[in-house]
Amino acid sequence: MSELHELGVAEASKAIAAKMLSPSELVEALLARIDKLNPKVNAFIHLTTEAARAAAKTATDAVAAGRSQGRLHGVPFAIKDIYDTAGIPTTTPNA
């Protein structure tokens, strides 16, 4: 398997479904990558690290118990900061 941060959505989904990769492992790898690169690229203004870990743990447990909820279950994603999301800072684009 390639570096976890290089996996596409389909590859990550297949690896999770095959139990070759857990959502928790994937989240930790991606958080480590963000920690390493974000000071240089400033791609994220706000991280929900603990929420990501909690969701990954829930997904990891569900997948391990055979209760996957679909192909994207356990695949992490980021939301652009221009979308209003409860409890998360939103950036207003310049008009």
Order of alpha helices (4+ residues) and beta strands (2+ residues): alpha-alpha-alpha
